């Protein structure tokens, strides 16, 4: 991190933020691909038209996220970000999933996930 000007939050290099964002997008693509596999296994049990429409929607979502990850990776690789910084904590303020905030900060996730405000409830 770059030292903060007086009375301000520390600034984070934009490259570091984009790399964290890209990694999160790639992680989301992997989850989407698992969802696609699961839906494919359920497809024979559903009406043909309904199954096809749902699978196409999930496939489009996964492709969109994958393209956003590639776009983000290309920005990191091709942009001149010398000195480019961002108030990372302010940007993280809009992320409501604590586990995602942890990953975006580049911190390891705790082995035991405790329920916390803003986290997804798993069933």
ABEGO torsion letter per residue (X at the ends): XBBBBBGBBBBBBAAAAAAAAAAAAAAAAAAAAAAAAAAAAAAAABBAAAAAAAAAAAAAAAAAAAAAAAAAAAAAAABBABGBBBBAAAAAAABABAAAAAAAAGBBBBABBBBBBGBBBBX
